[in-house]
């Protein structure tokens, strides 16, 4: 059995929760005492979900290279999509294995301590993405046809869950990378003196680094035609392009802008040219692509409103990764950002502010919708799998366990949806704040009554200190309550048994200051810099073991901003954290 140390570095615990639940279901319903699910992370096979003897020493085990699968499968006996390792015949297997059974059972089909049964999980290209393995059948005997059939069904579910999880993690990583590039480009472009040449010059390095490109080129309109410097390699070396490339970019940009499409070209292909182009433009485009050679090209139009302002081209070498849909979408959005930067060279300051407000709103909504879709897919995998099993199990006790799993997955999904909807509301500038007097002392008292039982059950001390009777702020009661609730809930969640959570409120001149402190696990300096980003989870393993969506603190920050206040923190890893929420006091 491969080791159960989790070294995935995944962004949140929901994926691990799903896989752990699946492994426990396999062990209980198929009839094994030990089960593990290992996932391919890079070139390693890392076990992320495990159920079995608790006394096994995790620190003694190490991950294995994916290559060991080939050696194992060479000696294993195929049984459908499963592979059986005969412990009476095979003793020296590649990789790290754990023997969990001391003595073999009795009879010709008794399970041997060195027996193994596993299923290799694969993606659509048949590349291995993980391994589901079981050990110690409850019956003490090697599984028969019915057990193998049931295990194959669970292997198919595990395969879907692992593929979905890996796709989601890859997407989030690439989207975060592309989104960071967008911010860098926007900052670089707007930090110039506003000339077209400055914009083109300042955006090259953020473009090639943020999008992992080998070269970039920006063509811009200057009122008399087109302008812009030469293409630049990643190190800044200029490359002069033939006239046909510039002509194609100038003529194709309006069509792509109107359709909000990107031009994506892979080696050996003409590229997905927009339909309806004039024959001579198609011919010119093919000539330009032939000059570029076997490169991976991503071209997007630049514009603002209905006006096309230029064209951006990013390239990668043939051996580099292909442009993903997420990167293409981010580049298209960058076309709006960079187009706005170009437009500001000729626009008044008032026009610049309007454009950027619209861009930020569109960016926030697009990211929320895209992330919501992918966050929902993982819990829905559990729902779909358990519904399939219910068709066979009916209303038996086994079916009830599936109902429980279904409820857990649904509850997780609902929490994500609720948190995202709240974040969307408080971060929407078009949703006005209806300010009323909010008595912070009453909010704290209500929260104390709600949290105290949980803190007591967790073995924590909850200390509340409210100073004065003029702790009134102008704002939305529910939002202030939610912001403070998120901070206190986090403090309870990340403070160990025997710790203390402190909540205080006081008046400081024209502000009401609320502090929520704990002596829990603390937050590293690196995590503190990114803690208020949506969906960001701490890299601390102790924090990742706690469930969460990564939306609580960013929601607090948006609520504070809506109320004209702020939220800050001070923390030391292993020594606790203090969050300070400051809100303007109401004018009496």
C-alpha positions, 0 to 999 in steps of 0.5 A: 500500500503506497504511503498516505502523506499528502504533498499535493499542495492543492489550493483548498481541502475540498478536493481531498475531502471528496477523495477521502470520502470516496476511499472510505466508501470503497473500503466499507462498501466493497469489503476491504479494511485498507484502501488508498488513492494515489494521484500523479503530481508531476513525476511522483505518485502521491497518496492523498486519501487513505483509510486503514490501520491508524498505527501506521507511521506516515513519516516512514514512507516516501513517494514513488516515481510514476515509472514504478507503475510499469514494473508493477503492471508487468508482473500483475494479473489483469482482471478487467480494469483491475490488476491483481498482485499474487503475493505467493509469487511476487515478493520484490515489487518496485516502489514503497509498499506497506504490508498490513496483514501479518498472517494469511488466511486459510483455504486455497483462495485466502488473501496473502499478506503480500497480495495486492489489488489496484486500478490504474486511473487514466485521463482521456489520453490514457495517461496515468493520473492515479492509482486506487489500491485496496488490501485486507478483504474483510472476508479474508479471501481473494475477491470474487466476480461481484466484488471485482465488478463493484470495485471497478465501478468505484475505480471509474468514479475515482478516475472521474474525480481525480481527472476533474480535480487535476483539471481544476487545479491546473486551471486555477494555477494558470488563471492565477498566473494569467490574472497576475500578468493582466495586473502587471501589464495594466500597472506597467501601461498606466504607470507610463507618461501615456505615449503609445511608445511608452505603453508598448515598451513597458508591457513587454516584460510583464507579457512574456513573463506572465504568459510564459511566452517566448516573444511579444509584439504590440501593434497600435493605431496612432490615428494615421495608420498603425505604429508600434515597435518591433517584436521582441524576444523574451530577453528583449532582442528586437525582431523585425517583422515583414510588412505582411504580418503588420498588414494582416494584424491591422486588417484582422483585428476589427473582425476579431474585436467584433466577435471577441475571438482570439487567433490561436495557431499551433505548429503545422496548422494554418490556425483557426482563421475567422470565417468570412474573411476575404480570400486575399486576406486569408492568403496574406494570413497564411503567408504571415503564418508561414514566415513565423514558422512552427511557433505557437501563436496567440493573437488578440485584438486591442480595443476600447468600446467599439473602437479597435486600437491594435493587435497583440501577438504572443508566441511560444516555441513548438515544444512549449505547452499549448495555449489553454482556454483559460490563458486565451480568455485571460489574453482576450480580457487583456485586450480590453485592459491594454486597449484602455491603456492605449486609449488613455493616451488620447482621452481625458482623465474622466474617461480613463476612470470610467473605462477602468471601473467597467473593466474591474467590474467585468473582471470580477464577475467573469472570475466569480462565474468561472470559478463557481463552475469549477468549484461545483464540479468536484462536489457534484462528482460525489453526488453523481457517483452516489446517486448511481449506487443508490439505484442498486442499493435501494433503501438498504443500510448501505443506501443510507450511507450514500445518502450521508455522503450525498448530504455532505457533498451538497452541504459543501457545495451550498456553502461555496455558492452562498459565500460566492453570492455574498462576495459578489453582492458586497463587491459589486459597486452598482449595489449601493450600501443602505446605511443605518445605525448599527450597534456594534455592542449588540452585534458582538453580544449576538455573536458571543451567544452563537459562538460560545457553545462551539468554542466550549465544545472545542475546549477554547476560552472565549473572552469578550471586552466591549468598552463604552456605549457609543459603538455605533457605525453607519452601515448594513447590520447583516454585513457588519455581523457577517464580517465579524462572524467570519473573523471570529469563526476563523479564530475558533477554527485555527486555535487548538484545544486549550487556546483563547479567542479574544474579541474586543470593541472600542471607540477611537476618535471617529472610528469604532475598532473591533479586534479579534485575536487568538493564540492559534497556529498563526499566519506566515509572512508570505501567506499574509501578503496574499490572504485577502485574495479570493479562493486563496488558502494558506500553505500551512498544512495545519490550516489546510486540514480545516475546511474552507472556501478561501472566500471569508477574508476577502468578503470581510475586506470588501465589506470594510471597504464598502463601509469606508473602513479597513481590515488589517492583521498582525500575526506570527506563525505559531504564535497567533493572529490579531485581525483589526476591523475599523469602521467609521463611527456614525454621526450622532 
